[in-house]
């Protein structure tokens, strides 16, 4: 695991100042504390920070191919590199190292861009071909590893693993994109199709860019997508056997490391399944790490300990204070862009704990998106049944009118939030799911925004890209489209961003075995009844893992990392909330109606309403504006 940065001149190949690339790399030094390197040539500069995981001494970067015709900087891991190496050696390739980086170089020289289809792993890399004078930028299928890019006024393209790597470049503009503000206030993060700064892009997951000196920069091209349009046939036993094969392969392939390796263990289905399969694959005790809270309703450590005892793991747990609000400023530094998933705090804490014992940790991320494990997906499947029965001409006036007058109950579980359900049923499936996924609905956002921001946004609404994505998805059903959106939108923008930045901030490599693309493709082809049965989502995984895990682990209500943000804003963070209006960074932008903001702040602090999540988003946006030095 590493950090990469670089500069490429798409027009005239101007000289690249090596010290500028060094500064970009130094800004992301936390991603690679074990080594660094910079290489420049006419019109190109590549930089690297290394966290040594495989071939600890023998794979420094930037790395040249054996013939010297190509050079690469690479962030990630290729899990099938040994098989690819044997294949390439059989075709005459010569290797000088024992790692995966040199395999990518040889694969490029043998297969060109088609090499991407052969790579099983998580990666973002920049590969420059000295003969062709071409730069290949590529990102893995699911977007586990990030890559930020910016076209600058001198005709160059700068890129880095994190936004902070671009922030040190003197030509980068620090002007906020108002559409990103709309996106952030809708989702709680800035999705991958946008950046908080104008002119900055993120290379989309499963995409590459091939750039050549003397030509106009080409846009990203997609090289992989997940397809929900086909259905597998077979008995439950056959599907279960195939699922277990893919899960085992995903886990064992990610256990390759020349440094200590362990796993996050929450006691939920996914992390417990990963630990079970890790324990099956090794004779040594697996190192596991859990974070708990001193509030019983938030604490899952008992379930984690049950799994740890069952598999004899070397278990470490730590109870943290749920009032860990003093870490907020550190989160702002870690994430750069505003990021309002409050579970980033406990995620950071479990990464810190894991780093005390291991350098690589396997997680259970990805199964909920791919196998319908979220409650919202189960509810959406039921709503889609209602949409099929009741014509749209009846649904919109009936449910829309009821939803408009129904009282809000955001405090209630989703099945009891009739207002949200009614408004969702009034729309088609894509519009309804976008509403269910959003944190702040459009009506409330319009109430919060100032006239200035409203004018700048015009008719743009954050839900539009998601709705379009769902309507164009390679899918058969509404459930397919919802899962497609979760894999392509939510997973990358929220879950993977959260884990990548938190883990890399402490020099820990996080690996996601349940995001092995073969497992994801298998899940996308499952019939509905293998995904959802009754009220149980992720049914086939739970059924398959019954041979490994107890019932109270598999079928207990789903929990997540919870942070008591509503209580914070009625207590220790009340002054922070009021500061959003009175002269802080957010006030300088003029994006929000200060009178409306003051009203919701006071209503929350007094206990009249619960706006904790909105205040958290506003506070994180406010602090990010100061961190990024955005003037407004």
N, C-alpha and C positions, 0 to 999 in steps of 0.2 A: 504494500500500500504506500502511496506516495502522493506528492503534489507536483503538478507540471505547470509550466508557463512558457510563453513564447511570443515572438513578433514575426510577422510575415508581410513582405511588401508585395501586394498583388500587381502593382504597375511596374514602374522602374525599380529594379532590385537595389534599393539604397542600402548603404552599410547599416548594420544594427549595432548599437552600442552595447557591448556585453554587460557593462555595469547596470544598465537599465533592466536587463533580464535578471541580473543578480538581485536587484531590489524587489522585483516581482516575486522571485522565489523566496526571498527572505520574509516577505509578508505572509507566506503560507508555510513557514518553517516547521510549525507544529505538525503538519502532515507528514513530514519526513525528517525526524531529528537525527538520523544515522548517517547522513551524507548529502552532498550536493554537487552539482556540476552544471556548467554552461558551455554551449557550443554555438558559434556563429559562423556564417558564411555570407556571401553576397545576397542581401535581401531576406535573410532568415536568421533567427536566433532561437535556440531551444534551451530551456532550463529545467532543472529537476531537483526535488528534495526527496530523499529516500528513507522509508521505513523498511528495514531489512526483514524479510519474512522467509524467502527461499533463496538458496545459493548466496549465503550471507556475505561472502567476501568477493564473489566472482562476477557480479552483474552490475557494475557501476553504470550510471546514465548521466548524460546522453550516451547511447550505445550505437556504435556503427556496425553494419553488417560485416560479415567476414571479408567481402571483397571491397568494403569501403564505399559502396555506391549508395547506401541508404543509412539514415540515422533516425533514432526514435527517442522520445520521452514518453513514459507509460505509467499510468496510475491504475492499479488494479491487480487482478490475478486471472490467469488462464488455467482452468482446472484440468483441461485435457491436453496440456502442452507436451506431456511425455509421449502420448500417442501421435500427436502431430509431428513431433521431432523424429520419431521412428519412421513415419511416412516420408518426411522430407529427406532424411538421411538415405532412404532407399532410392530417392531420386537425385542423389548427388550432393545434397546440402552438407556443408561442413560447419560444425559448431565449436565454439571456444569456451562456452560457459555451460552451467548446469541449470540455468533458470528459464523462465518463460518469455522474457523480453526478447531474447535473440530469436526465439521461435516465431514471434510476430514478424520480425524483419524478414526471415527466410520465407514465411508464408506469403508476405506481400510480393516478394521477388518471384515467387512461383505462380501465384494465382491472382495478383493484383487485388482490386477491391473485393473480389469474390472470396478472399481469405476471411472476411468478416463472418460469413456463414459457417465457417469451420471452427470458429472460436467459441468455446463454452466458458463463459466467465463474466466477471464484472470489470469494466474497463472504460477509460477515456484516454486516448493517446493521440500524439502528433507525430507523424512519420514523414520525413522529407526525403524524396528521391533525388539524388544529385544528378543523375543522368537525365531524368525527365523534367527536372526543375519543378516538381509538383509537391504540394503539401497535402497529406491526408489527415483530416481530423475525424475521429470516429468515437462513438459512444455506444455502450452496451445496450442490449435489447430492452431491458426494463428500466434503464436509467439509474442503476445503483450508484455509479460514479458520475460526478458533475463536470461540466465544462462551460465556462463563461467566455463570451467573445465580444469584441467591440471594434467596429471599423472607425479609424481615427482620421483626423484631418490631414495627416501627411501621407495618406494612401495606404497605411499599414493596417493589418488586422492583428490585434493583441488578444491573447487568450490565456486563461488560467483556471485552475481547479476551483478557486473560490473568487468571489467578487473582490475581496481585499487584495488579490494579486493584480487586479486591474486598477484599483484605486490609487496605487502609487505611480501610475503612468501620468506624466504631466499633461498629456493631451486629452485625457478622459474628462468629458463634461459631467458635471454633477447636477443635472437637471432632472427632476422627478417626472415620470410619466404619469399623467392623471389617470389613465386607464388602469395602471398598476395599483393605484390607490383604490379604485373601484373594485378591482379583482381582490385585493387584500382584504378590504372590508367585507366582501362577500364570503370568502373562503377561509380567511385567517392566515393565509400565506400568499405569496406571489407565485402563481403557477408557472410551469416551465415554458409556456409560450410568451411570457412577458418577463420584464425585469423592472425593478423599481426605478432604475435610471434609464432615461432615453438614450438610445444608441447602443445599449448593452443587450445581448441576446444570450440564450442558453441553447447549446446544441441539443435538439430533441433526442430523447431516447430512441434507439434503433435507427439512427440517422448518421450520415457522414457528409463531409464537405471535401471536395477535391479542388484545390486551388493551384493556379499556375501563374508564374510571373508574366507580366505583359498582357494579361486578360482581365476582364471584369470578374469580380468575385461571384462565384456560383452559389445559389442557395442550397441549404441542406437537402439531401436526398434520403428517402427512407429505404433501409435495407432489411427491416424485419417488422412484422406486425403479428398480433395474436388474432387468430381466426375462430370466431364462435359460430360460424355458419354450418359446420358439419356436426354430426352426432355419432358417437361410438355406440356399437351394439355389443351385447354380451351380458352374461349373468352377473349378479352382484359379486359372486366369488371370483369370476374372471377379472372384473373391473378392480376389485379390491387387490388382487394379486398384482395387477399391472401398476396400480397406484403405489403399492408398497415397494415394488421394484424401483420406480422413479424416485420415491422418497429416500430409499437407501442409497441410491446412486448420488442423489443430490447432497446427502450428508457426507458420505465417505469421500467424495471428490473434494469436498471443502475441508477435509481434515488433513490435507497436505500442508506441512509447515516445518520449518527448521527452528522454530521458536515455540515457547509454551502456548498451548491452545486450550480453550475452554468454551463455555456457553453461558448465555443469559438464561435464567430460569425463573419465570414468573409463576409457574404452577398452572398456567393455562394450557389448552390443548396443544397449541403449536410448539411452544418452547419445550413442553414436556415430551412431545413426540420426537423433537430433534435430539434431546438428551437421551431418550430411550434408544434411538438408533445409533447414536454415538457410542453408548455403552455396549451395545451389541457388537460394534465394529472394533473394539479395542479391549485388551486385557487389563489395561491400566485404568484407575479411577478417573472419570471425567471431572474436570474442575468446573464448578457451576457457581454463579453469582446471582444474588437476589437483593432487591431493595424493598424494605417494608416501611410502614408508617405506624406511629404510636396511637393511631385512631383505628379502632377495630373495623369500622365500615370501609376503610380504605386499604386495609392490610391483607396481602395475599401470601405472606411468608409461610403460613402454615401449610398451604397447598404445595408450595415449592419444597418445603422440608419433607413432605410426604413422598414426593417424587425423588428427591435426593436420597432419602433412606432406601427407597425401593431399588435404586440402581447403584447404591454405594458410592455416590459421587463425593468428591472433595469439595464440600459445600461451604460457601462464604455468604453471609448475609449481613446487612446493616440496616438498622432502624434510623430513619432520618426524620427530622422535624418537618411536618407538612407545611409549616410556616417558614419555608426556606426562601423567603422573598429577597433576602440579601444577595442572592445569586442572579438577580434580574439583569443587572448591568453586564455581568459576564456573558449572559445569553446574547445580549445585543452585540457584543464583540464577536461572538462565535458565529452568529448567523448572518451578519451584515444586513441583508434584506430584512424588513419587518417579518416576524414569525411569531404567531400567536397561539400555537399549540402548547398549552400549559404543561403537557406531559414532557416537554423538552427538559424541564427541571429534573424530575426523577430519572429521565433517560441519561442526562449528564451524570447524575450520581451513580447509577449502576455502571456506567462506563468507567468512572473514576475507580470504583471498587474493583472491577474486572482488571483494569490496568495494573493494579497492585500485584496481581497473580499471573496474568497471561498477557501475550501480545496480540493474540487473535481470539475473537469470540464469535461463536455461531449464534444467530438469532432465529426466531420463528416468524419473521415478517414475510408477508406475501400470501399466505394461505387464505386469509379472510377474503381478499380481493379475488383470488382465482377460483375458490371453491364455495363462494356465497356464505361466508361466515359472519357477515355483519347483519345486525337486526334490520337495518334500513333496507337491505336487499330482500330479506324475507317479507317485510311490509310492502315493498314495491311489487314483488311477485303477486301478492294478494290484491293490491290495487289494480294491477294489470288484468287480473281476472274480472274485476268489476268493470273496467273500461271495455272489455270485450263484450260484456253482457248489456251494458247501458250505452246507447248511442251517444256520440259526442254532442249532437244537437240537444239532447236532454241533460247531459252531465253539466255542461258549462253554465246554463242559467240556473239549474237546481243547486248544484254544489257550490258554484261561485257565489250565489246570493247568500246561501247559508254560511259559507266561510267568511264572507265580508262582515257579517254581524255577530259571528260567534266570538265569545270572549277568548283572549289569549290565555294559555296555560303552559308556558314554557318550562315551568317547574315540574310538570307531570311527565311520566313515561310516555314514549311516543304513541302507544295505542290509545292513550287518554287525551292526547292533544288533538281534539276534534277539529280545531280551526285549521291546523296544518294539513290534516288528512283531507278535509273538505276542499281546501284550495288546491291541493295536489290533484284530487280526483276531477276537478273542473277542467284540468288541462290534459294534453296528451302525455304519454309516459315520459318522454325526454324532459319536457318542461316540469312535470311533477317531480321527477327525480332530482333535477337541478335545484328545485326549491327545497327538497328534503336534505340535500347535501350542504346547502348554504348555511352559514352561521347567522347572517343578518339578511332578512328578506328585502326585496327591492323597495317596498313601500317605506320601510324604516330608514334605509340608506338615503332615499330621496329627502326624507325629513331631516336627516343629520347634515347632509351636504349643503354647503353655501351656494349662493347663486353663481359665484365664480367657477366652482368645480362643476356644477351642473352644466354651465355653458361649455366648458372645455370637454366634457364627456359627450355632449350632443345626444345622439340616440344609442350610444354604446351601453350595453349592460353586460356584466361579468358572466352571466349565465349563457350568453350567446355561443361562445366557443364550445362549451360543454354540450349544449343542446345539439349543435351541429355535429359534434363528434359522435354523439349517440345515434343521431338519425342516419349518419353515414357509416356506422360501424358494420363490419362483416359479421352479421348476427342474424338469428332467426326470431328471437323473442325479446320482450322487454327486460327479462332477467339478464339475458345475454348482454344487452346494451348497457344495463346498469353495471355489470361486472367489467365490461370493456372500459367504461368511463372510470371506474375505480382503479383499474390497472394502469390506464394511460394518463390519468389526470390527478386523482387523489394520491395514489401511491408515490408517484415521483415528486409531486409538489410538497406533500406533507410528510409521509412516513419515512421515505428514503432520505429526504433532506434532513429531517430531524436526527436520524441515526448517523448519517455520514458526518455531519458537522460536530455532533456531540462526541462521537468516538474519535474522530481525527483530532479534535482539540486536545485530547490527552494521549495522542500517539497510539491509539488502539485500532486494529483492523477488525471491522465487523463484517461477517459473511452471512449471506442469506440463502441457505440450502433449499428452502421452499420456493425460491425464485429461480431455480434451475429452469431454463426455458423449455426443456422437454416436459417437465412436470406442469408448467403453466399451459403448454399446448394440450397436454392430456386433460387437464381440468376444464379447458374451454370446450372440449368436445363431449363432455359428460352429459347424459340426459338430465333433465330437470330433477327427476326423482332421486338421482344420485347426489344432487347438490342440496336440495331442500326436501325434507320429509316432515309433513305436519308443520310444527313450529321450529323444527331443528334445522338450522343451516349447517353447512359443511358436513353433511350427513355421512358421506362415504369415508372421509378421513376418520370421523369418530368411530364408525362401524369397524373400519380396518384396524384402528389402534386399540380396540377392546382387548386384543391379545396381549397388549403391553401395559395399559394404563387402567387404573380403577375408574369406576363409574362416576364418582364424585369429582374427578378431574375432567372427564370427558363431557359430562352433561350438566355441570353447574352453570349458573348464569354467568355470562361473559362480563369480565371486569377489565378496566384499563387503569393506567397510571392516572391518578386523580390529584389535582392540586386545588386547595380551597380558595379560589380567587375571589369569590363573592364575599367571604368572610374577611379576606385581606383588605378589600376596599371599604369595609365598614370599620376597620381597625387601623392597623399599622400603615396601610397604603392610602388612607383617606386624603392625606395631604398631597400625595402623588397624583391622585385623581383630580383634585381641585387645581393642581398645577398645570394640567393639560390645557386649561382655558387661560390661566393667568401668566402669560408671557413665556411659556415654554416653546420648544421647537415647533410643535404642531400649530400653535397660534400664529406663528410667523407665516405659515403657508397660505392662510386664508381659505383652506379647503372645507372647513366646517362652520356651521352656524353656532356661534359661541353661546347664544341664548339657549338654544336647544341642548347643547352640550352641558351647560350649567344645570339645566333642568334635570337631565337624566342622572347626572352625577349626584345631585342633592337627593333626588328620589331614591337612588340606590343606597347612599350613605344612611339615610333616615329609615331604610327598611320598607319604604312604600312600594318599591318595585325591585326586581332583580335584574340589573344590567351588568352583572359582574363580567360576563364574557366580552361584552362590548367595551367596557372600560379597560379590560386587559388588552384588547386589540388596539385601542387608542393609545394606551400608555406605551406599548411596544413600538407602535408607529412613531410616536413622539420621540422616543429615545433613539430609534434608528435614524430619524432625520438629523438629530444632532451628531450621531456617530458618522453618518455619511456626509455631513456638512452640506446638506441641501438647504438652499435659501428659500425655496418656494416658487 
